[in-house]
């Protein structure tokens, strides 16, 4: 679990750096990514993006206001307050996304290995440092229910 968490945190930290190099704050990059990645059947409302980024509504509004001032997004102020990416925002986002995809191609196998090892072995250590097999516990619980 520790190795997986380390790999994820490293990947996220590198993403923050890539966003900054492109001239975006990490939260701005994540907002642009959330806007572009939203399923077409989901209305692009501020509340939706606040939920997806684990932000309070007013924080999402402030973030979107800054992105709008930079000409990266458009807010259609109405009862639902809809949000869309502008071409400039799309282009800036694409720069960061392509860098992140390249990084994932280069080091993604290590992340997959960490996930696979955890799912395959299910081993972790308890507070005494002893190895504990979570997968076996789940198997035993399943048998006990039957």
Protein Blocks (a to p, Z undefined) as FASTA:
>chain_A
ZZmmmmmmmmmmmmmmmmmmnopafklmmmmmmmmmpcfklccbfklmmmmnopafklmm
mmmmmmmmnopaccdddfkopadddfklmmmmmmmmmmmmmmmmmmmmmmmmmmmmmmmn
opacdfkopacdfklmmmmmmmmmZZ
